[in-house]
Amino acid sequence: MAYRYLRQRRVKVATVYPESIEIATSQLIGSLLVFGLALGGLAIGYSSVAIQWAVTSVLALIGLFLTVAGLWTLIRKR
């Protein structure tokens, strides 16, 4: 009886989690890429200091949003 319950539970978990974990992983990888772009642009420099900080701030906000969304997806599905 207990084995059947665990087996059903395992099948249910396997059908629910993979796509959410895949989405969260892509969001976290995307956030790392965006943070890398922001830091790379900050190191190289764009055209002026104001444009450099504006673009870096926008990229950092996008990276933060993707990080929070990815972590929230993982936490919510647990």
C-alpha positions as CSV (number, residue, x, y, z in Angstrom):
1,M,0.0,0.0,0.0
2,A,2.7,2.5,1.0
3,Y,4.8,1.5,-2.0
4,R,1.9,2.2,-4.4
5,Y,1.3,5.6,-2.8
6,L,5.0,6.5,-3.1
7,R,5.0,5.3,-6.7
8,Q,1.9,7.4,-7.6
9,R,3.4,10.4,-5.8
10,R,6.7,10.0,-7.6
11,V,4.9,9.9,-11.0
12,K,2.9,13.0,-10.1
13,V,6.0,14.9,-9.1
14,A,7.8,13.8,-12.3
15,T,4.9,15.2,-14.4
16,V,4.7,18.5,-12.6
17,Y,8.3,19.6,-12.0
18,P,10.4,19.2,-15.2
19,E,8.9,22.1,-17.1
20,S,9.0,24.5,-14.2
21,I,12.6,23.6,-13.3
22,E,13.5,24.1,-17.0
23,I,11.9,27.5,-17.1
24,A,13.5,28.5,-13.8
25,T,16.9,27.3,-15.0
26,S,16.6,29.3,-18.2
27,Q,15.7,32.4,-16.3
28,L,18.7,32.0,-14.0
29,I,21.0,31.4,-16.9
30,G,19.5,34.4,-18.6
31,S,20.1,36.5,-15.5
32,L,23.7,35.5,-15.4
33,L,24.1,36.5,-19.1
34,V,22.5,39.9,-18.5
35,F,24.6,40.6,-15.4
36,G,27.6,39.7,-17.5
37,L,26.6,42.1,-20.2
38,A,26.1,44.8,-17.5
39,L,29.5,44.3,-16.0
40,G,31.2,44.0,-19.3
41,G,29.6,47.2,-20.5
42,L,30.6,48.9,-17.3
43,A,34.2,47.8,-17.7
44,I,34.5,48.6,-21.4
45,G,32.4,51.8,-21.3
46,Y,29.7,52.9,-23.7
47,S,29.9,56.5,-25.0
48,S,29.5,58.7,-22.0
49,V,29.3,58.2,-18.3
50,A,25.6,58.9,-18.2
51,I,24.7,56.5,-21.0
52,Q,27.1,53.9,-19.5
53,W,25.3,54.1,-16.1
54,A,21.8,54.1,-17.7
55,V,22.4,51.1,-19.8
56,T,24.2,49.2,-16.9
57,S,21.3,50.0,-14.6
58,V,18.7,48.7,-17.1
59,L,20.7,45.5,-17.6
60,A,21.1,45.1,-13.9
61,L,17.4,45.5,-13.3
62,I,16.6,43.0,-16.0
63,G,19.1,40.5,-14.5
64,L,17.6,41.1,-11.0
65,F,14.1,40.5,-12.4
66,L,15.1,37.2,-14.1
67,T,16.9,36.0,-11.0
68,V,13.9,36.7,-8.8
69,A,11.5,35.1,-11.3
70,G,13.7,32.0,-11.6
71,L,14.0,31.6,-7.8
72,W,10.3,32.3,-7.3
73,T,9.4,29.6,-9.9
74,L,11.7,27.1,-8.1
75,I,10.3,28.0,-4.6
76,R,6.7,28.1,-5.6
77,K,6.8,24.6,-7.2
78,R,8.4,23.0,-4.1
